[in-house]
Amino acid sequence: MIKLFTQTSCNSSRKARQWLRDHDVAFEEQNVGKKAPTTAELKHILSLTENGLDDIISTRSRAYPEVAAQLPDMSFNDTLNLLCERTQLLRKPIIVTENKVQIGFNDDEIRKFVPRHIRRLNFMQAMINAAEI
């Protein structure tokens, strides 16, 4: 199951939600402004990233300058707790499954969340259409 972490005021979150709906991809949405991700969820997300915390922390957040100097000296668990308390520090949306993650909205990369059998059907249809030309 796809889990979509969003924020109400985030345009990229709205785009991701709409893209998933438009492509009939089932997902569970969690608004981080109302319910923060757990440390276990953050650990899972981080396990799928390439650059760890650098991939999920929003340096453009208004809250970032307040904590930027402290972050390098914080323990991993303290940093996770901070992110759970101050969810505005997280980049959004975060789209995650058991083995895939996407941070932020990217129209090309989000296609990896379309089930494989549907991608195959679309590919086969495209091949048929190309052969008819």
Secondary structure by P-SEA (a helix, b strand, c coil): cbbbbbbcccaaaaaaaaaaaaacbbbbbbccccccccaaaaaaaaaacccccccccccccccccccccccccccaaaaaaaaaaccccccccccccccccccccccccccccccaaaaaaaaaaaaaaaaac
